[in-house]
Each structure stands twice: as structure tokens, then as C-alpha cells.
Amino acid sequence: MGNRTLTIGAPVDELHERRLKAVAAACERLGALIDPSAETPPPATVDLLRNLASAGRIAVSSEDDEAGPWTLAYVPSPAALAAVATGSTTTWGPRLDAKQQKALRRAPGAVFRLPFADPATGAASGGAVTTFTTDWSPFTAACAIVVHPDHEALVGTQVRRRPYFSGRFVRHPLHGDLLPVWVADWAKPEFGTGAVIVNPAHSAADLEFARAVGLPIRFGLGDHEPGADPASWLTPPVVKAGMAVRAGRHDGLSHLQTLEAYLGDLIEAGHADRTESVSLGRAPLAVLAADPAGDVSWSPTLRARSFTDDAGEPASVSASLRETPLLTAATGYAAGAATLVSSSEAVGGDLLWLRLMMIDLAVTHPPVLVLPVARAVVAQGVDPQWLDGSLLVTGRPEEVVSVKAQVGEQIARIAKDHAAVLAGSGGSEGTPSRAADQILAALSAADFPTAFKLVGATAKTVRRGGTIGESERSAFLAALSVLFGFPLPEDFSTTALKGALNR
């Protein structure tokens, strides 16, 4: 167990907060006992944001693009989400893995890859826009692609007032038409790939957008084949109905049959894959506010790319950064493996966000230990002096507990026994005792209730005038230091404990 302990997730009430802090404090004392010389590296918040921006994983929102403040949020990549969803990443424990997988939203569909094209020659210009869709039955009639303002397709450009045409085109992979790439805030980076196929004749929302910006409205489905007679013309939107029209060899297929037909053509040509979209949303990381004394250089037109591109042009401003607890925890965890103490409610929230972020940052070290902490429903008649200790040792961290006064009374008695052991010495012995091994094993596993039960047995021996060996004495004092912060002897050596505590 390392000496760095990170606390993640908001408590549900004051008692829960005290329990979280008690568990975190015990873990910190245990880490310091194992390696008192280790130091936590200084935080590098902007470096972490820079790395996320380089990976295209930061989305920006603001009520005023030019004046701010600007909220920076983390959007996990499809690869990171899939790794957690399928269990293909390093486990954080079977129960925690299952809870986090359950927190993810899933939707069956397909990804389409639309290659960029030179608008003058139509030749491929390198790269492609990847889109996710659950219904591609009218795909032949698509007239544009819309991406969110921080999409990777906009690298090298400046973001303007939205919606606007980006100046880039992609090829329609079924028939080769050139489709313009537009930028709009309603394309959310947390849904699918952050790029949306616009099909105005077959979606009410797309129809509204097309009318607002002047996009063509083409039909790919209808209940009949339209002709020159105005009476045969179709009226948008036609949603998941009718048959394929103007689709060449696929004309006449039902809207359901087109799904297999189009996807088969696209997969065969290497333009698509059947897949499941996994999503979670976005998590706020920081808020930037314009501040002449701020130490962050920010360009409203570059947005998150201010961390990776040259933000020194006249449009840049100085800004101060206020980070969220999630960003603080991510910065600490990226610096090295840590023990994670979280509220139970955060398992599918901040703890999951942290895990996904580390995958996107290629941080491979697993946590030393993950301790979800449940709430305490009641603490009746407990001496305030021993409340934190009682919250720690009444039940395992993941269990909801009811703390009783007797636990505090037991801690008070053990405190007196501690004083006696501290003043005395242990008997000589050839090898560590079984009692010492059991206490240290419980500490290593952060099984604080079991460690408390074991030191209680040692305390009874001391109270009755019995003799304990030096190994049991050391383990007893170490456990009480970890559990309740009781002092250790000035000459206490952790050398003999390190091997046992790190097993």
C-alpha cells in the first residue's frame, strides 16, 4: 500500500463525511507507517488538462464564448468506455467492476466512417469522420455532417459563433456525394462519436436545422416513389416508415430491410462496423475565468486546444483555473498508484470517471486499493472523542453501519492498555507470533474491523497481566496508530513491519 490516499465522491450527510475521513486518515497513517520517507509529487493540473486536450477528450461550454467563464469537462473516449464495459482493462475488483459496468449506458447500432475530401477535386484528403447511428435506413439521403465545437475534425481551425460551415467536406460512403461538415452545439461529444449524420427529410430535429441554415432536404424513404406530378411529392419528415426510394438497386426495400442492405455494403467496403455504443456523459473538471493575474493562457476561439496549440495570438486572455475535486484526484492518481477512498455513491460516478480518464491518459498502474465507503445510519451515545474511530471499526467500509456506544467504550479501554504497552516492552521470541501476523494481515487488507477485533484480544491479555512477545507488541502499537492515531514509541522501527504489511 502506497502512502498516497485520495478521497473521491461527495458524502450523503455529515456522519457519512466523518466516516469517509476516518477511513482516509487510517489509510494515510498506514501508508506513512510503511514508507515514512515517501513524498507525494506536487500536482500538475494544467499538464493533465494538456494531455486530455491532446487526446481530444475535453469539451468546453460557456454562456458567453468570448467573456466566459468557460467550463472544461472530460468526455471519455469510446475505447475507454468499451474497455470498462467489456472488462478488457485491469480489474479494480469484481464487485466494483460489475457496478461500474452497470452504470454505463449502451445502445446497439453501427459506426460509419466518412472520408474527408478535397472540395475542388473530390480526392481523398486524409482521415475520416466517424459517426454512430442507431437508424441508418434513410442514409442515402443524408446531406451533411454536424460535429461539436471541440471535435478533432476542427484541429487547425478557429471556432466561430455557431452554427457554421467548417469549410470541410466528407464523402458519402454509399454513393460518393460530397457532404459539408457543419459545427453546432447540439452535437454532443458525449453521445456516440460527437459527429451526427444530418437527414432532414427523416428527422424532425434535422429538418428544423436544415431549414435554419439552408441545407437541402432529400428523401431516401417514402410510402411511394415520387415523380414529376406534384401530387406524388413527399412531405417531410418520414420517420422509420415506407420503402427505399432513389436508392438505386435497393429501391423498394422496406425501411427495416435497408438496415441490413446498406450496412452490408458499407462493411464490405470497409466503411462501417456493427457495434454497441457505450456512453456515460461528461464530467466537469474545471472552470476558467478571465483574470488579468491568472496563469493560464486561454483562447476562446481555440477552446480546449489552447492547452496544445499556440494561444499567444491577440485573441488570447489570461485566466484563473478553479479545479473540481475530480480533477484534483486525477492529478494525484496520475502521479503514482494510490489508495482510493470513495463514497459508495461515487462508484458509478467520480470513481468511474477517474478510471476512464486514466485509460485515456494511458496511465497503467492499478490502484493499490479501492475502498467504497457506505454511510452510517446512526451513532447513538458515542463519546465524541471516539466517534471517528467507532465509525472506522464498526463494519467493513462498504457496509452500512449503526454505531453503538459500546464501541467507543471499548476504544477507551484499549487506549489505557495502549499506554501500558507503550511504557513496557515485549518478551523475546524466535519468530513473529501468529497474533502479530494476523494483525498485520488485517491492516494490509485495510480490514479495520478485523484488526480492531485482534488488537482487542491482545489488550485483554495485557489487561489481565499476561505477557506478549515483541512482534505482537509492535503489531499492536502499529495497529492502534493506524486505527486511532495513537502515538508510537520514539524508537519504534518499521523495518520488521514493512515485509508483512506489503505481502
N, C-alpha and C positions, 0 to 999 in steps of 0.2 A: 504494500500500500504506500503510495507516494505521500508527500507532505502537503500537496495542494488539494484543498477541498473546495468545491464550487457548489453553491446553493442556487437552485433553479425553480421557478414557479411560485406564484403568489399563494399565500396561505388562505384558508377559508375563514379563519377567525383568529382572535388573539391567542387562544390556547394552542391552536394548530401552529401558529407562528413560533411560539415558545418551544414547541416540540421539534420543529424544524431546526431551530437554532441550537437546541440541545444536542441533536444528532450530529449537526455540522461541527459543533465545538468538540464533541468527543472524537470525531474523525480527524480533526486538525491536531488534537493532542496526541492521537495515536501516530499520525504522520510525523510529528515532531519528535516523538519518542523513538521512532525507527531511524530517522535521519535528521538530527537537530541542526546539522550544518547546511542542509539544502536550502536554497533560496528560490522564491518564485520569481521568474523573469518579469521584467517590467512590461506592462501592457503595450500593445502596438495596434490600437484600434483602427487607425487610418490605414495601416498596412493590410489589415484583414479586409477592410472595405475595398481597398485597391485590388486585392486578389479576387474578391467576389465580383467586382466590376469587370475585371479581365475575363472572368468566366461567363459574363453576361447574366449574372444572377441577381442584379439589383434593379428594382423598379422604383420610379420616383413619382410622387403625387404632390400636388400643391394647388391651393385655391387661386394663387397668383403666380404664374410661371416665372415672371421677372423679379418680383419682390420677395417671394417666399412667404413663410418658411416652407422648406421642402422636406417631405418625409421620405426616408430611404427604407425600403422594405426588401426582405430576402424572398426570392421566388425559387424554390428548388427545381433542379433540372429533371426532366423525365428519367434520365439514367439513375439519379439518386433515388427518386421515388420508386422506380422499379426494383432497385437493389434491396430496399427495405421491404417492399411488398412481396417479393419472391424469396426473401431470406438469403439472398446471394452475397450479402455483406457480413462482416464479422458480427457474431451474435452478441447481444447485450443481456442475454439471459432469456430462456424460452418464454417465461410468462410475460416479460416486458416486450419481447419481440411480438408476441401474439396481440397484446394490447395496442401496440403501435400500428401493426398491420390492419387491425380493425378500425383504427381512426382514419385511414386513408379512404378517399372516395374513388370508385372505379367505374369506368364506362367502356363497354365494348365498341370498337369502331375500326378505323383504318387511318394510317398516315399516308399522305400523298407528298411527293417531292416534285416541286415545280422549278425547273432550272432557270436561272437568270439568263436574260438575252439582251443583246445589243439592240436598242430600238431602231437604229438605222439599217443594220444589215440582217438582224434577226439571228445572228450567230450566237452560240453559247458564250457567255462572258464569265463563266466560272461560278461554282456554288449553286445553291438552290434554297428556296423557301420550303420548309417542311410544315405541313398543316395536318391537323387532326380533325376528323369529322365522324359523326355517327350516322349521317344520312347523305349519301352521295348519289342518290337516284337522279337528281337533276343536274349532275356535274357538267354535262356537255354544254349547258347554258351559262356557266359561270362567266362573269365579266370583269372581275377584279379580285385582288387580294388585299386585305387590310391587316396591318401589323400595329402593335402597340408602340408608343414613342421610344421605348428603350430596347427595341428589338435589334438583334445582331445584324439584320439586313440594313440598318441605318448607320453602321460604322462608317466614319469618314464624312458624314453629313451633319448638318446642324438642324435641330428640331425647331419647328416653327409653330405658329398658332394652328391648332388642329380643328377640323380635319384638313389634310393637304395631300397633294400628289407628291410622292417621294422622288419622282424622276426616273425610277427604275421599272423594268418590265420583267415578267417571267413568261415562260411558255406553258400553255395549257397542255398537259401531257397526253391527252386523248386525241387532240386534233391539231395542236401546234399553234393555235391563236396566241397573240401577244396580249397579256393581261397586265394592266397597270397595278403598281403596288402603292396603296394609299396608307396614310397614317392617321389613326383615330384613337381616342381614349377608350372607346367602348370595346376595343380588342384587349382583353385582359391577359397579362402574361402568365397568370396562374392557371388558366384554363387551356387544355391542350398544349399547343406549342407557342401560343401567343400570336399566331397567324390564322386568319379566318378567310375562308372562301366566300365570296360575295355572290349570291344568286338571287337577284331582286325579284324575279318572276315567281320564286318559290319560297319566299320568306318575307313575312310582314316587316320585320326589322330591317332586313336588307333592302326591301322596297323603299322604305322611308329614307334610308341613307342614300340610295341611288337617286331618288328624286331631289334630295337636298344638294348633291354635288354634281349631278348631271351624268350619271353612268347609264349605259344602255340597259334596257330591260328585255332579255331574251328568254324564250321558252324552250325548255328541254322535256317538259311533261305536259300533257293535256288530255282531256277526255275524248279529243278527236284531232285529226290532222287539220291545221288551219290552211286556208287557201287565199285566193285573191278577193273572195267575197267578204266584205266587212262583217257580215253576219257570222262568219266562221272564225273570226279572230278571237283569241283567248284573252281572258281578263285575269290579271294577277291579283293576289298570289294564288298559285296552285300548289297546295302543300300535301305531299305524300299521297298523291292521287293520280288517276289516269294512266296513260301509257307514254312510252318514249316517242318524242316527235323530233324531227330534224336531227336524228342520231345515226344516220347512215344505216349500216347493216343491222343496227339494234332497234330500228324503228318498230313500233308495235309491241315491244316488250312491256309488261306491267312494271309499275314503279318498284315492285319488290324484285322482279327478275333483273332489272337493270343493276341492282346492287352486286349481284354475282358476276354479271357480264362485264361491267366496267372494271370492277376490281380484278377480275381475271386478266383482262388486257393489260392493266397497269402493273400487276405483279409480274407478268411475263416479260414486260419491257423494263423491269427494274425501277419503276416509278412509285411503287406503293408496297405496303405491307399491312396485313391484317394484324391488329394489336388491341391492347387494352390500355386506355388512358388512365393513369393514376394521378390524382390531384389532392391537394391539401389547402391551397390558398396562398396567402402571403403573410409574412411576419414582419412587423415594424422593427427596424434595427436602430434608427437614429433620426433625429430632427436637426436639420441645418437651418440656422437663422442668420440673415445678413448682419454682420458685425464688423465694423472697421478694425477692431482689435482681434478678430478671430484669426486662427492659424490654419484654416482650410481655404484653399483657393477653389472657388466654385463658379462654373459657367452655366447659367440657366439654359443655354442652347445646346451644350454638350450633355447636360444632365449627369447621369452616373459616370459617363465617360470622362468627366472632369478628373476622376482619380487615375485615369490611364492615359488620356490624351493631353496635349499642351493646353492648359486652361489659362495661359497668360495673355490671351488676347484682350482687347479693351472691354469686352463684354463680361469678363470675369469679375467676381466680387469676393471680398473676404467674408468668411462665415465662421460662426462658432458651432460646435457639434455637441448635442446632448444625446448620449447613448442610452439605449434601453438595457435593462438587466440581462436580456438575452444576448446582446452584443458584448456586454462585459464578460459573461460566462463563456461565450465563444472565443473571445480573445484569450482568456485564461486557459481554456482547454486546448486551443491550437498550440500553445506554448509547450505543452507536455501533458502526459497522461495524468489524470486526476480522479479523485473520488467524487462522484456526483450525488448530491443530496437534493431530492426534488420533492415537491408536494405530489401526492398521488394523482391529483388532477392534472399535473403538468406532464404526465407520461405521454399522453397523446397530444400535448401542446408544446411548450417550450423545450422539453426534453427531446421530443421528436424533431423539432426544428433544428436543435443543436446537432443531432445525429446526421440529419440530411445535409446541413451546412458543412460538416466535416468531410462528408463524402465528396461534395462539390469542390472542396478545397484540397482534396487528396491527402487529408490528414488520416493516417492509417492506424495510429495507436489506439487500442481499445481503452475504455475507462478502466481504472483499477477496480472500481466497484461502483454499482449504481444502487442507491437506496431510496426508493419511493417512500415517503412518509405520510401515513394516514393521519386523520385528525384524532384528537382526544375528545370524547363526548362529554366527560365530566371529570372534575378533580375536586373531590369533597374533603374538606377538613385537612388538607395537606399543609404542613408548615411551609410558608413561603420560601424559607431558606433551602428546602429540599425539593421544591416543586419541579425545577428543571431536571434534576436527577431522577425524580419519580417518573416524569414523562419519558425519559430515556430508557429506563429499565423495565417499565410495565408493558410487556408485549414487544414483539418484533416491530421494526419501523413500519412495515406495510400493513400491520394490523390496527384496526380501530380499537382504542383502549379506553377504559374507565379507570382513572387513577384513584386509589383509596389512601386514606390517612396512614394505614399500617405500613405502606411502602416508605413514606417519609420517616416514620418512626424507626424502621429497620435501618435506613441510611444513617440516621442519627446515632444509632448504637454502633454501627460499623465505623463511624467516624472516631469514636472513642477507642475502638480496637485498633484502628489505624495509628492513632497516637502511640499506643503501646508497642506496636510492631516497629514503628519508626524509631522509637527510642532504644529498642533492643537489637538483637542480631539472631540470625538463623543458625540452626545446627549444621555441622559439616555433613557432607554426603558425597558419595562417589559419582552418581549420575543424577540428573534432574528428576524430581518426583513426578509421579503420574498427575497429581493435583496441579503442579506447575504447568505441565504440558497441556492439560485440559483448559486452564485459564487462558493461556496464550493462544491456543487454537480458537477459542471463542472470540478473543479480541481480533485475531487476524480476519475472521469472517464477519467482523462488525456485528456479531451476535451479542449485543449488550445485555439482554435479559439473562442469557445463559452465563455470561461472565459474572454478572451480579449474583446469581444463584451460587456459583462456585466460590466466589470470594466470601459469600455468607457462610459457607461451610468452614472455610479457613478461619473466619472471625470467631466462630463458635469454639473451635479448637483453642484459639488464643484466649478467649474469654474464660474457658474452663481450666486454664493453666497448662495446657498441653504445649508440646514443642513442635515447631515446624522447621523444615530444612531451609537452607539458604535459597534454593531455587524457588520454593513455594513462597518464601518471604518476598523475593524480588518480583515474582509474578503478581502476588497480592498487592504490593505497593504500586506496581506498574498499572494494574487494572483500576485501582482506585484513583490514580492520577488521570487516566483516560476517562473514566466514567464521571467523576465528580470534580476533577481538578485539584484533588488533594496533593499536597507537596511531596516531593521525593527527597530522600537524603542528599546532602550536598555531594557526597562521594558516590552517588548511585551510578552504576555503569550499565549502559545499554548494550554493550558488546555481546553479552551472553543472550540477550533477548532478540537481537536482530535476525539470527538464523531461524528462530522459532516463529517470529512474527511474520517473516516473509515466506514461510513454507506454502 
